[in-house]
């Protein structure tokens, strides 16, 4: 895991191309939680509006709806489109990572550096985290309480037809993980 800014824009701290290409080959929720950690140097960007996102460079990320005010980490700068054909924008953009560990290719016009009053995040895919990361998270009292409530409200079912109480508990659990990470909870260094 990189700990210092790679080459790039003078005002943007990004891990760089080699790291981005490696981690964006698959979904990496452990890496995302580490990158978003309290005190990490990486530049945070925020969505200016809802965006249908995909990873234009291939890799393991699925298409997804990224939401207005959602927080992402800038991994690398993307070159403007070249060659023949219609070019909608020549400003390039960024390869970014969401809190859920998926990478997306976003145009510069879809992003802002201005932090919203309450940045959004997608659900955290807890079951896809490493056992070491799950253990550390569940040692946190707030995360553990939200996890226990999720189990009580969802009765082991979190996909398909679930109750409103289950959906709310699932959202609260992801919120609890994000709050713990932003408050300084440090997870084990993920395997790459």
URJO-V262531 format. One record per run of one state. SS is the DSSP state (H for helix, E for strand, C for the rest). FROM is the first residue (numbers start at 1). LEN is the number of residues. If there is no record, write none. Layout:
ss=SS from=FROM len=LEN
ss=SS from=FROM len=LEN
This chain:
ss=C from=1 len=16
ss=H from=17 len=7
ss=C from=24 len=5
ss=H from=29 len=7
ss=C from=36 len=8
ss=E from=44 len=4
ss=C from=48 len=3
ss=E from=51 len=3
ss=C from=54 len=10
ss=E from=64 len=3
ss=C from=67 len=3
ss=E from=70 len=9
ss=C from=79 len=14
ss=E from=93 len=5
ss=C from=98 len=5
ss=E from=103 len=5
ss=H from=108 len=3
ss=E from=111 len=2
ss=C from=113 len=7
ss=E from=120 len=1
ss=C from=121 len=5
ss=H from=126 len=3
ss=C from=129 len=2
ss=H from=131 len=9
ss=C from=140 len=1
ss=H from=141 len=14
ss=C from=155 len=9
ss=H from=164 len=19
ss=C from=183 len=10
